C-alpha cells in the first residue's frame, strides 16, 4: 500500500475516533449533568475526562501527524486555506479541550461532589460546560467540513 494511502486511512480513522468520541461525550456529559443524581454525574464526568485523555487526545495527535505527513508527501505546503483551517482546528482543540473543557468539567465534578452546592451555582457551571462543548463541537465540525469540501489538488 502506498504511503499516502496508508496515511489517509490512518488520518480518517483517527478523525472518526476523535470527533465521533468528542461529540458523543459532549451529549453524554450534558445529559448526565442535567440529572438530579449529582454523584452519578460526577462519576460519569470523571470517566469522560479519562476518555478524553486516553482516546480523544491521542486520536487528535494521530490526526495531526498523519495530516502533516500527507501534505508533505504530495508537496502541497501549508499555504492553502483548508490546510491552515485544519491546523487551526487542531490548535483550537488543544486550547478548548485540554484547558477550558478540562477545567469546566473538573469544576462541575467538584460542585457535584459537594452536597452543599447551591442549585444556581451548579446550574451556572453546567451551562458553562454546555457552552464550551457547543463551541468545541462546532469547531470540530467546521474543520471536518472544510476538509471534505477542499478543492481537489
Secondary structure, DSSP 8 states (H G I E B T S, - for coil): --HHHHHHHHHHHHHHHHHHHHHHHHHHHHHHHTSS-HHHHHHHHHHHHHHIIIIIHHHHHHHHHHHHHHHHHHT--S-SHHHHHHHHHHHHHHHIIIIIIHHHHHHHHHHHH-TT--HHHHHHHHHHHHHHHHHHHHHHHHHHHHHHT----
